[in-house]
């Protein structure tokens, strides 16, 4: 894969033209796969509780994890008992694992550990999403939130929510590998709810990420983000530039150090020419705690979304329950 794929995926350039046949085949196979489940040729497992799937039609970071936490908090406030199931990407676990706040991210996956530290309910990491969802039901959950499960059709769902980067959007509109799409562009329009981080198009809900405090990695100290002034910023997420830009908007002088998504940090990765503070995302921080290095800070963020969206989701769930 290209070292900076979005640079090529943003336009119809030489790369997208070269791999156009492969992109066309990828889209066609995605459509065939979806129809196999829709027509019953492949089994869809419908659970006895509502399932909300949150995912992406593109690759790369969109703010899905903060949105899942926002959603679970609203479900809990409505008197429901939500649980989260996800694959636990990059984790070595192969079974059905109930993730705790102290789990090793190398075993459970960094996103799973981050969710377990903040979620309003249990978090299960399982490559078999159906088995993971059943484990949540056994734990007392009455609504399942499947994180990054949009293309996992084996798990039946009552609500589909897509998250999109408002700046990158669909890039050049091609499927992988020539573009960023996991499924054809039309898939976005068929979702029950469409959420865009940043400026939203008609029919979409806008989301922004808020966070202006920094916390010591593995410690208790807390400072106003703006007080750090000049920092080395590291990010191993799907769209690291967005994190760097958010720091600059807080008035910081930023020396940026992007890493691949889900990067497993070593002490060497965080050695720089100056001893300015090192600032990272919370997803990066759960992997850097084990390094025991001073001078590391992380910035937790919360999703800010129109509360009307949560009311609409709950109404949709109610209709699903009545028709079941």
C-alpha positions in Angstrom: 0.0 0.0 0.0 1.1 3.6 -0.6 2.9 5.4 2.2 0.5 8.3 2.0 -2.6 6.9 0.2 -4.9 9.9 0.7 -2.5 12.0 -1.3 -3.4 9.8 -4.3 -7.0 9.0 -3.3 -8.0 12.7 -3.3 -7.9 13.0 -7.1 -8.1 11.0 -10.3 -4.4 10.8 -10.9 -1.9 8.3 -12.4 -2.3 5.8 -9.4 -6.1 5.7 -9.6 -6.0 5.2 -13.4 -3.4 2.4 -13.2 -5.4 0.4 -10.6 -8.9 1.3 -11.9 -9.6 -2.3 -13.0 -8.8 -3.5 -9.4 -10.9 -0.8 -7.9 -13.8 -1.7 -10.2 -13.5 -5.4 -9.2 -13.3 -4.5 -5.5 -16.6 -2.5 -5.8 -18.3 -5.3 -7.7 -17.3 -7.9 -5.1 -18.5 -5.7 -2.3 -21.9 -5.4 -3.9 -22.1 -9.2 -4.6 -21.1 -9.9 -1.0 -23.8 -7.6 0.4 -26.5 -9.2 -1.9 -25.5 -12.7 -0.7 -26.5 -11.7 2.8 -29.6 -9.7 1.6 -31.0 -12.7 -0.4 -30.3 -15.2 2.4 -27.6 -17.1 0.5 -25.4 -16.3 3.5 -26.7 -16.4 7.0 -27.5 -13.2 8.9 -27.7 -13.7 12.7 -30.6 -11.6 14.1 -30.2 -11.1 17.9 -33.0 -10.7 20.4 -32.0 -7.2 21.2 -31.5 -4.1 19.0 -28.1 -3.8 17.2 -26.7 -0.4 16.2 -23.9 -0.5 13.7 -21.5 2.4 13.5 -18.9 2.4 10.8 -17.3 4.0 7.8 -17.8 3.7 4.0 -14.2 5.0 3.6 -10.9 4.0 5.2 -9.1 6.3 7.6 -10.0 8.1 10.7 -13.3 9.9 11.0 -13.9 10.3 14.7 -15.9 7.0 15.1 -14.6 6.1 18.6 -15.7 9.4 20.2 -19.0 9.1 18.5 -19.6 5.6 19.8 -18.9 6.8 23.4 -21.3 9.7 22.8 -24.0 7.3 21.6 -23.6 4.9 24.4 -23.9 7.7 27.0 -27.2 8.8 25.4 -28.5 5.2 25.3 -27.6 4.8 29.0 -29.3 8.1 29.8 -32.5 6.8 28.2 -32.5 3.8 30.6 -30.9 1.3 28.3 -27.9 -1.0 29.0 -25.6 -0.6 26.0 -22.6 -2.8 25.3 -19.9 -2.4 22.6 -18.6 -5.1 20.4 -15.6 -4.6 18.0 -12.9 -6.7 16.4 -10.1 -5.3 18.5 -8.0 -4.5 15.5 -4.2 -5.2 15.7 -4.8 -7.0 19.0 -3.5 -10.6 19.3 -6.7 -11.9 21.0 -8.5 -14.6 19.0 -11.4 -15.3 21.4 -14.3 -13.5 22.9 -12.6 -11.0 25.3 -14.3 -8.7 27.8 -11.9 -5.8 27.7 -10.9 -4.0 30.9 -9.3 -0.6 31.4 -6.0 -2.2 32.3 -5.8 -4.7 29.4 -2.7 -4.7 27.3 -3.5 -2.9 24.0 -1.2 -5.3 22.2 -3.6 -8.1 23.2 -7.0 -6.4 23.1 -6.4 -3.6 20.6 -5.9 0.1 21.3 -9.4 1.2 20.5 -10.9 -1.5 22.6 -8.9 -0.5 25.7 -9.8 3.2 25.1 -13.5 2.4 24.8 -13.3 0.2 28.0 -12.0 3.2 30.0 -14.9 5.4 29.1 -17.8 3.4 27.9 -21.2 3.2 29.6 -21.3 -0.6 29.7 -19.1 -3.6 28.8 -16.8 -3.8 25.8 -16.2 -7.1 24.0 -13.3 -7.6 21.5 -14.0 -10.5 19.2 -13.3 -11.3 15.6 -16.6 -13.1 15.6 -18.9 -10.2 16.1 -21.9 -12.4 16.5 -20.3 -14.4 19.4 -19.1 -11.1 20.9 -22.6 -9.6 20.7 -24.1 -12.7 22.4 -21.6 -12.4 25.2 -22.8 -8.8 25.8 -26.4 -10.1 26.0 -25.3 -12.7 28.5 -23.7 -9.8 30.5 -27.1 -8.0 30.7 -27.0 -5.6 27.8 -30.3 -4.8 26.1 -28.8 -2.9 23.1 -25.6 -3.7 21.2 -23.4 -1.0 19.5 -21.1 -2.6 16.9 -18.1 -0.4 16.4 -16.7 -0.5 12.8 -19.2 -3.2 11.8 -20.8 -1.6 8.7 -19.4 -4.3 6.3 -19.8 -7.1 8.8 -23.2 -8.3 7.4 -23.2 -11.6 9.3 -24.4 -9.6 12.3 -28.0 -8.4 11.8 -28.7 -4.8 12.5 -31.6 -2.5 13.3 -29.8 0.9 12.8 -26.9 1.8 10.6 -24.9 4.9 11.3 -22.0 6.1 9.1 -19.2 8.5 10.1 -17.4 10.6 7.4 -14.5 13.0 7.4 -16.0 16.3 6.3 -12.8 17.5 4.6 -11.7 14.3 2.7 -15.2 13.0 2.2 -15.1 10.3 -0.5 -11.9 11.4 -2.2 -11.9 10.6 -5.8 -14.9 8.3 -5.4 -13.2 5.1 -6.3 -13.1 1.9 -4.2 -9.8 0.5 -2.9 -7.0 0.4 -3.9 -7.4 3.3 -6.3 -9.6 5.3 -3.9 -10.7 5.3 -0.2 -14.1 3.6 -0.5 -14.8 0.3 1.1 -18.1 0.0 -0.8 -19.7 2.0 -3.6 -20.5 5.6 -2.9 -24.3 4.8 -3.0 -23.9 2.9 0.2 -23.6 6.2 2.1 -27.0 7.3 1.0 -28.7 4.1 2.2 -27.6 4.5 5.8 -30.2 5.3 8.5 -28.1 8.2 9.8 -25.1 10.0 8.3 -22.7 11.9 10.6 -19.9 14.1 9.3 -17.0 15.4 11.3 -16.9 19.0 10.2 -19.2 20.7 7.7 -22.1 18.5 6.8 -24.0 18.2 3.5 -27.8 18.2 3.4 -29.2 15.1 5.1 -26.1 14.7 7.3 -25.5 15.5 11.0 -22.4 17.5 11.9 -20.0 16.4 14.6 -17.0 18.1 16.1 -14.4 16.9 18.6 -13.7 19.1 21.6 -10.7 18.9 24.0 -8.6 21.7 25.4 -6.8 19.9 28.3 -3.7 17.7 28.3 -3.1 14.9 30.8 0.2 13.2 31.7 0.5 9.8 30.1 0.5 7.3 33.0 0.2 10.1 35.6 -2.2 12.4 37.3 -1.0 15.9 36.1 -3.3 18.0 34.1 -2.7 21.3 32.2 -4.4 23.6 29.8 -3.4 22.5 26.4 -2.4 26.1 25.4 0.1 26.3 28.3 2.3 23.7 26.6 3.2 26.3 23.9 5.7 24.4 21.7 5.3 20.6 21.4 6.3 17.5 19.4 2.9 16.1 18.3 2.7 12.4 17.5 -0.3 10.6 16.1 -0.8 7.0 14.9 -4.4 7.4 13.8 -6.2 7.4 10.5 -5.9 11.1 9.8 -3.0 12.5 11.9 -3.1 15.9 10.2 -6.4 16.7 11.7 -4.9 16.2 15.2 -2.0 18.4 14.4 -4.3 21.1 13.1 -6.4 21.0 16.2 -3.3 21.7 18.3 -2.4 24.6 16.1 -5.9 26.0 16.5 -5.2 26.0 20.3 -2.2 28.3 19.6 0.5 25.7 20.0 3.7 25.7 17.9 3.6 22.1 16.5 6.4 19.9 15.3 4.4 17.1 13.8 5.4 13.4 13.7 2.8 11.2 11.9 2.8 7.4 12.3 0.8 4.7 10.7 -2.7 4.0 12.1 -2.5 1.7 15.2 1.3 2.1 15.3 3.0 0.2 18.2 5.4 2.8 19.7 8.9 2.2 21.0 11.0 4.5 23.1 13.0 5.4 20.0 9.9 6.7 18.2 9.6 9.4 20.9 13.2 10.6 20.9 13.4 14.0 19.3 16.1 16.7 18.9 14.6 19.0 21.5 13.1 18.3 24.9 9.8 20.0 24.2 6.7 18.2 25.6 5.4 15.3 23.5 1.6 15.5 22.9 -0.5 12.6 21.4 -4.1 11.4 21.1 -5.6 9.3 23.8 -5.6 6.2 21.5 -1.8 6.6 21.2 -1.4 7.2 25.0 -2.9 3.7 25.9 0.0 2.2 24.0 2.7 4.5 25.4 2.0 4.1 29.1 4.2 1.0 29.2 7.2 3.1 28.1 7.3 4.9 31.5 8.7 8.0 29.8 8.2 11.4 31.4 7.1 14.4 29.3 4.4 12.6 27.5 0.9 14.2 27.3 -2.4 13.2 25.7 -5.5 15.1 24.7 -8.8 13.4 25.3 -11.7 14.6 23.1 -15.4 14.3 23.2 -17.8 14.2 20.3 -20.2 17.2 20.2 -23.3 16.4 18.2 -26.8 17.9 18.0 -28.9 16.1 20.7 -31.7 15.8 18.3 -29.8 13.0 16.6 -29.9 10.9 19.8 -33.7 11.5 20.0 -34.1 10.3 16.4 -32.0 7.2 17.0 -34.0 6.3 20.1 -37.3 6.8 18.1 -35.9 4.6 15.3 -35.1 1.9 17.9 -38.6 2.2 19.3 -40.1 1.6 15.9 -37.9 -1.5 15.4 -39.0 -2.9 18.8 -42.7 -2.4 17.9 -42.3 -4.1 14.5 -40.3 -7.1 15.9 
